Amino acid sequence: MTSSSSLGGFSIRVGSRMGVGVGSVGCDDGFVTLMEYLGKGGANVSDDLVVLFGHLEYACKRIAALVASPFNSSLSKNVGVAGGGGGGASDRDKPKPLDIVSVRFTAALYSVQIAVAAWDHDLLSGASIKNEIILSSLRNSGKVAVMASEEDDSPVWITDNGPFVVVTDPLDGSRNIDASIPTGTIFGIYNRLVELDRRPVEEKAMLNSLQSGTRLVAAAYVLYSSATILCTSFGAGAHAFTLDRSTGDFILTHPSIKIPSRGQIYSVNDARYFDWPKGLRQYIDTVRQGKGKYPKKYSARYICSLVADFHRTLLYGGVAMNPRDHLRLVYEANPLSFLVEQAGGRGSDGKNRILSIQPVKMHQRLPLFLGSSEDIEELESYGNVQQKVNPGYEV
Ligand SMILES: O=P(O)(O)OC[C@H]1O[C@](O)(COP(=O)(O)O)[C@@H](O)[C@@H]1O
């Protein structure tokens, strides 16, 4: 927790809120909320981006409540909905049932929403409730031209003059929900490319969403775990805020996160060992025996929930990886690579910097290695670390 002195520049407290944009002046208690941090110039971002973040924050609080609700178990069961899942997804990857209710409720009716979502399958429309929560927040913000979601086949055009493009994975790791394992939401934010304004809607929606990661204006993830944590960057460091459930505010708890240049943890689905290329096997065998450049025996940690594995890696160092073509460049790899770079680490596909890879299709998948700069460098030095054999794993 940051001391009050390092937070001294912030003296206006914005009251807790169910909606957004409803600020009230409170006392100087030494805590900085996300909205204060943004609004008081802590991140030096435009008013438009502050408004957008207010709406994203609200959407994530609603998802946090949904994930923690007694009705969340149906989130984890597969159903055969059309679309979504990112073009050719396996059953494992398809949206889950709480995903498939598209009724909108006001904040006051939110508890009703959860209950209805849990059982009213007559209301199914093929849309995801998490998607809908985010989409309705983005619409209400008035700041977003297009949203591209991992759960949709194509980007959704929202409003012509919205200054931003939002790419999102609304709830990564949702198949873990039955076991109360952490899950997370991922966002990337780009400026709308005004030079595309006159193109047909579908075309400009797609091209705006396929921007290179180097053009990200901001990125964030929200981890739904023992605490709900929102970690974000606007291009000047990575900062994490923890949800204070008593007030509904995200409080700055981890300013200027610096990932250690070395960690002692590798995070990977070890069961795939026999499908790995020689280089990756050698790397893992070496570091777990303490025979790498960093002469410590590494430990394995794998939650199998990307945001949770990434968050731990950001704080403790090491490497979080998925060496097969599974994770998505647009929705997962780019935003998380932006964040890890802002914390002093690296995001790689095993050969190239993730942010420099130009996306060519919305649901493009690739190997992903995120972590401490020296650990990633050592891993890449083994040459062949990308798993090209990618059978349809069942679990
Ligand atoms: O089966 P693997 O290769 O271990 O993949 C697990 C990874 O897939 C994810 O579940 C994401 O997959 P989806 O995007 O298809 O939901 C991550 O949360 C996790 O890190």
The ligand as a Gaussian input file, in Angstrom:
#p B3LYP/6-31G(d) Opt

LIG

0 1
 O       -5.195000     -25.452000     -22.189000
 P       -4.072000     -24.509000     -22.004000
 O       -3.128000     -24.513000     -23.137000
 O       -3.384000     -24.720000     -20.699000
 O       -4.719000     -23.038000     -22.017000
 C       -5.179000     -22.415000     -20.867000
 C       -5.406000     -20.983000     -21.132000
 O       -6.580000     -20.846000     -21.875000
 C       -7.443000     -19.905000     -21.237000
 O       -8.402000     -20.607000     -20.518000
 C       -8.061000     -19.003000     -22.256000
 O       -8.748000     -19.779000     -23.171000
 P      -10.054000     -19.184000     -23.806000
 O       -9.688000     -17.804000     -24.293000
 O      -10.360000     -20.120000     -24.904000
 O      -11.059000     -19.134000     -22.715000
 C       -6.560000     -19.124000     -20.304000
 O       -7.244000     -18.539000     -19.248000
 C       -5.565000     -20.150000     -19.889000
 O       -4.377000     -19.540000     -19.538000

